[in-house]
Amino acid sequence: MSLDSLVDTIKKHPDYDKVGMILCHNGVVRGTSRDGRKVSGIRVAVDHAKLKKIIDESKNKPGIVEVLVKIFEDKDLGIGDDVMYLAVAGDIRENVITTLQDTLNEIKTTVTAKTEYFI
């Protein structure tokens, strides 16, 4: 699955005529941790029940038509590999930007657990 496939799925949504913006996030593995240590890679675990709840809540926000997420879980990821795709489609930028930011923050803080491998 690619980010393009998420966007293509959104474009086939029955309410696509209500969409004025699709905003996408593509998280990738960077070469350093937040504290500056060199990283060789990561592994991500996902709580799918919490993810579904967050997606459902995000889809119910004003103006939002669709929220799609793909997380590359339970495998070793190297520097530059994709970690997560998030696509949010909605009516106006204020609704879409806020929903993407809120959804991303919720996923990162409550849904995923990351193991970093240090050099």
C-alpha atoms as an extended CHARMM CRD file, in Angstrom:
* protein
*
       119  EXT
         1         1  MET       CA              0.0000000000        0.0000000000        0.0000000000  PROA      1               0.0000000000
         2         2  SER       CA              1.2440000000        3.4650000000       -0.8820000000  PROA      2               0.0000000000
         3         3  LEU       CA              0.2100000000        6.9760000000        0.0390000000  PROA      3               0.0000000000
         4         4  ASP       CA             -1.0800000000        7.3000000000       -3.5320000000  PROA      4               0.0000000000
         5         5  SER       CA             -3.3950000000        4.3370000000       -2.9550000000  PROA      5               0.0000000000
         6         6  LEU       CA             -4.8540000000        6.0430000000        0.1340000000  PROA      6               0.0000000000
         7         7  VAL       CA             -5.5620000000        9.1750000000       -1.9200000000  PROA      7               0.0000000000
         8         8  ASP       CA             -7.0650000000        7.0660000000       -4.7250000000  PROA      8               0.0000000000
         9         9  THR       CA             -9.3430000000        5.3790000000       -2.1800000000  PROA      9               0.0000000000
        10        10  ILE       CA            -10.4900000000        8.7710000000       -0.9190000000  PROA      10              0.0000000000
        11        11  LYS       CA            -11.2300000000        9.9090000000       -4.4770000000  PROA      11              0.0000000000
        12        12  LYS       CA            -13.6260000000        6.9590000000       -4.8440000000  PROA      12              0.0000000000
        13        13  HSD       CA            -15.5320000000        7.8530000000       -1.6410000000  PROA      13              0.0000000000
        14        14  PRO       CA            -19.2490000000        8.4600000000       -2.3270000000  PROA      14              0.0000000000
        15        15  ASP       CA            -19.0310000000       11.8850000000       -0.6290000000  PROA      15              0.0000000000
        16        16  TYR       CA            -15.9050000000       12.9710000000       -2.4840000000  PROA      16              0.0000000000
        17        17  ASP       CA            -17.8090000000       15.9370000000       -3.9490000000  PROA      17              0.0000000000
        18        18  LYS       CA            -17.7120000000       17.4480000000       -0.4230000000  PROA      18              0.0000000000
        19        19  VAL       CA            -13.9000000000       17.3150000000       -0.2930000000  PROA      19              0.0000000000
        20        20  GLY       CA            -11.9640000000       20.5530000000       -0.7240000000  PROA      20              0.0000000000
        21        21  MET       CA             -8.6720000000       19.2740000000        0.6740000000  PROA      21              0.0000000000
        22        22  ILE       CA             -6.7690000000       16.0360000000        1.1890000000  PROA      22              0.0000000000
        23        23  LEU       CA             -3.8990000000       16.3860000000        3.6240000000  PROA      23              0.0000000000
        24        24  CYS       CA             -1.3120000000       13.6100000000        3.9460000000  PROA      24              0.0000000000
        25        25  HSD       CA              1.3720000000       12.7180000000        6.4560000000  PROA      25              0.0000000000
        26        26  ASN       CA              4.2310000000       10.3570000000        5.5690000000  PROA      26              0.0000000000
        27        27  GLY       CA              6.2880000000        9.5100000000        8.6520000000  PROA      27              0.0000000000
        28        28  VAL       CA              9.7410000000        8.0870000000        7.9450000000  PROA      28              0.0000000000
        29        29  VAL       CA             12.5470000000        6.6580000000       10.0670000000  PROA      29              0.0000000000
        30        30  ARG       CA             15.1420000000        9.3450000000       10.7330000000  PROA      30              0.0000000000
        31        31  GLY       CA             18.7590000000        8.7010000000       11.6530000000  PROA      31              0.0000000000
        32        32  THR       CA             18.5800000000       10.1590000000       15.1590000000  PROA      32              0.0000000000
        33        33  SER       CA             16.2570000000        9.8100000000       18.1340000000  PROA      33              0.0000000000
        34        34  ARG       CA             14.5600000000       12.8550000000       19.6610000000  PROA      34              0.0000000000
        35        35  ASP       CA             17.4360000000       13.0670000000       22.1530000000  PROA      35              0.0000000000
        36        36  GLY       CA             20.0340000000       13.0960000000       19.3610000000  PROA      36              0.0000000000
        37        37  ARG       CA             21.3750000000        9.5410000000       19.5990000000  PROA      37              0.0000000000
        38        38  LYS       CA             22.1580000000        7.7800000000       16.3180000000  PROA      38              0.0000000000
        39        39  VAL       CA             19.5220000000        5.2230000000       15.3150000000  PROA      39              0.0000000000
        40        40  SER       CA             19.9460000000        2.2860000000       12.9400000000  PROA      40              0.0000000000
        41        41  GLY       CA             16.2230000000        1.5560000000       12.7510000000  PROA      41              0.0000000000
        42        42  ILE       CA             12.9510000000        1.0370000000       14.5860000000  PROA      42              0.0000000000
        43        43  ARG       CA             10.0890000000       -1.4030000000       15.0790000000  PROA      43              0.0000000000
        44        44  VAL       CA              6.5030000000       -0.2530000000       15.6780000000  PROA      44              0.0000000000
        45        45  ALA       CA              3.6790000000       -2.0770000000       17.4710000000  PROA      45              0.0000000000
        46        46  VAL       CA              0.0460000000       -1.0060000000       17.0740000000  PROA      46              0.0000000000
        47        47  ASP       CA             -2.9990000000       -1.2240000000       19.3540000000  PROA      47              0.0000000000
        48        48  HSD       CA             -5.6460000000       -1.7840000000       16.6670000000  PROA      48              0.0000000000
        49        49  ALA       CA             -8.6540000000       -1.2780000000       18.9530000000  PROA      49              0.0000000000
        50        50  LYS       CA             -7.4030000000        2.1730000000       19.9660000000  PROA      50              0.0000000000
        51        51  LEU       CA             -6.5280000000        2.9910000000       16.3400000000  PROA      51              0.0000000000
        52        52  LYS       CA            -10.0550000000        2.1460000000       15.1680000000  PROA      52              0.0000000000
        53        53  LYS       CA            -11.5590000000        4.3010000000       17.9210000000  PROA      53              0.0000000000
        54        54  ILE       CA             -9.3830000000        7.2860000000       16.9920000000  PROA      54              0.0000000000
        55        55  ILE       CA            -10.1540000000        6.9320000000       13.2870000000  PROA      55              0.0000000000
        56        56  ASP       CA            -13.9000000000        6.6730000000       13.9890000000  PROA      56              0.0000000000
        57        57  GLU       CA            -13.7810000000        9.7620000000       16.2250000000  PROA      57              0.0000000000
        58        58  SER       CA            -11.7770000000       11.6980000000       13.6210000000  PROA      58              0.0000000000
        59        59  LYS       CA            -14.2590000000       10.8270000000       10.8720000000  PROA      59              0.0000000000
        60        60  ASN       CA            -17.0210000000       12.3610000000       12.9970000000  PROA      60              0.0000000000
        61        61  LYS       CA            -15.3560000000       15.7560000000       13.2790000000  PROA      61              0.0000000000
        62        62  PRO       CA            -17.0050000000       18.6650000000       11.4360000000  PROA      62              0.0000000000
        63        63  GLY       CA            -16.3620000000       18.6810000000        7.6870000000  PROA      63              0.0000000000
        64        64  ILE       CA            -14.3530000000       15.4470000000        7.6080000000  PROA      64              0.0000000000
        65        65  VAL       CA            -15.2010000000       12.9510000000        4.8660000000  PROA      65              0.0000000000
        66        66  GLU       CA            -12.5050000000       10.2970000000        5.3080000000  PROA      66              0.0000000000
        67        67  VAL       CA             -9.5140000000        9.3680000000        7.4690000000  PROA      67              0.0000000000
        68        68  LEU       CA             -7.2040000000        6.5450000000        6.3520000000  PROA      68              0.0000000000
        69        69  VAL       CA             -4.1360000000        5.1950000000        8.1540000000  PROA      69              0.0000000000
        70        70  LYS       CA             -1.4620000000        2.6680000000        7.2210000000  PROA      70              0.0000000000
        71        71  ILE       CA              1.2030000000        1.8360000000        9.8220000000  PROA      71              0.0000000000
        72        72  PHE       CA              4.1540000000       -0.3830000000        8.9090000000  PROA      72              0.0000000000
        73        73  GLU       CA              4.1290000000       -2.5260000000       12.0200000000  PROA      73              0.0000000000
        74        74  ASP       CA              5.8780000000       -5.5430000000       13.4730000000  PROA      74              0.0000000000
        75        75  LYS       CA              8.8820000000       -5.4280000000       11.1660000000  PROA      75              0.0000000000
        76        76  ASP       CA             12.3100000000       -3.8760000000       11.3360000000  PROA      76              0.0000000000
        77        77  LEU       CA             12.4170000000       -0.5140000000        9.5520000000  PROA      77              0.0000000000
        78        78  GLY       CA             15.6400000000        1.1870000000        8.4960000000  PROA      78              0.0000000000
        79        79  ILE       CA             16.6040000000        4.8120000000        8.0280000000  PROA      79              0.0000000000
        80        80  GLY       CA             14.3690000000        6.4130000000        5.4030000000  PROA      80              0.0000000000
        81        81  ASP       CA             11.7220000000        3.6770000000        5.4700000000  PROA      81              0.0000000000
        82        82  ASP       CA              8.0810000000        4.6990000000        5.6850000000  PROA      82              0.0000000000
        83        83  VAL       CA              6.5850000000        4.2650000000        9.1540000000  PROA      83              0.0000000000
        84        84  MET       CA              3.0610000000        5.6220000000        8.7670000000  PROA      84              0.0000000000
        85        85  TYR       CA              0.7630000000        7.1330000000        6.1960000000  PROA      85              0.0000000000
        86        86  LEU       CA             -2.1700000000        9.2580000000        7.3340000000  PROA      86              0.0000000000
        87        87  ALA       CA             -4.5980000000       10.8670000000        4.9110000000  PROA      87              0.0000000000
        88        88  VAL       CA             -7.4380000000       13.1590000000        5.9620000000  PROA      88              0.0000000000
        89        89  ALA       CA            -10.0300000000       14.4850000000        3.5200000000  PROA      89              0.0000000000
        90        90  GLY       CA            -12.5350000000       17.1880000000        4.3070000000  PROA      90              0.0000000000
        91        91  ASP       CA            -14.2670000000       20.3540000000        3.3160000000  PROA      91              0.0000000000
        92        92  ILE       CA            -12.0300000000       23.2560000000        4.3480000000  PROA      92              0.0000000000
        93        93  ARG       CA             -8.4130000000       23.5590000000        5.4490000000  PROA      93              0.0000000000
        94        94  GLU       CA             -9.1630000000       24.5580000000        9.0480000000  PROA      94              0.0000000000
        95        95  ASN       CA            -11.1100000000       21.3310000000        9.5930000000  PROA      95              0.0000000000
        96        96  VAL       CA             -8.6570000000       19.1140000000        7.7180000000  PROA      96              0.0000000000
        97        97  ILE       CA             -5.4530000000       20.5450000000        9.2290000000  PROA      97              0.0000000000
        98        98  THR       CA             -6.8200000000       20.3720000000       12.7770000000  PROA      98              0.0000000000
        99        99  THR       CA             -8.0830000000       16.8200000000       12.2900000000  PROA      99              0.0000000000
       100       100  LEU       CA             -4.8080000000       15.6090000000       10.7910000000  PROA      100             0.0000000000
       101       101  GLN       CA             -2.8140000000       17.1410000000       13.6400000000  PROA      101             0.0000000000
       102       102  ASP       CA             -5.1150000000       15.8150000000       16.3600000000  PROA      102             0.0000000000
       103       103  THR       CA             -5.3220000000       12.3490000000       14.7970000000  PROA      103             0.0000000000
       104       104  LEU       CA             -1.5580000000       12.1160000000       14.3100000000  PROA      104             0.0000000000
       105       105  ASN       CA             -0.8630000000       13.1820000000       17.8940000000  PROA      105             0.0000000000
       106       106  GLU       CA             -3.3870000000       10.6820000000       19.2740000000  PROA      106             0.0000000000
       107       107  ILE       CA             -1.9340000000        7.8370000000       17.2160000000  PROA      107             0.0000000000
       108       108  LYS       CA              1.6320000000        8.6680000000       18.2360000000  PROA      108             0.0000000000
       109       109  THR       CA              0.7900000000        8.9590000000       21.9500000000  PROA      109             0.0000000000
       110       110  THR       CA             -1.8230000000        6.2260000000       22.4840000000  PROA      110             0.0000000000
       111       111  VAL       CA             -1.7540000000        3.7360000000       19.5970000000  PROA      111             0.0000000000
       112       112  THR       CA              1.8430000000        3.0190000000       18.6580000000  PROA      112             0.0000000000
       113       113  ALA       CA              4.7900000000        1.7750000000       20.6620000000  PROA      113             0.0000000000
       114       114  LYS       CA              8.1940000000        2.2970000000       19.0730000000  PROA      114             0.0000000000
       115       115  THR       CA             11.3770000000        0.3750000000       19.7330000000  PROA      115             0.0000000000
       116       116  GLU       CA             14.4810000000        2.2050000000       18.5450000000  PROA      116             0.0000000000
       117       117  TYR       CA             17.7160000000        0.4230000000       17.6600000000  PROA      117             0.0000000000
       118       118  PHE       CA             20.8020000000        2.4890000000       18.4270000000  PROA      118             0.0000000000
       119       119  ILE       CA             24.1820000000        2.3990000000       16.7370000000  PROA      119             0.0000000000
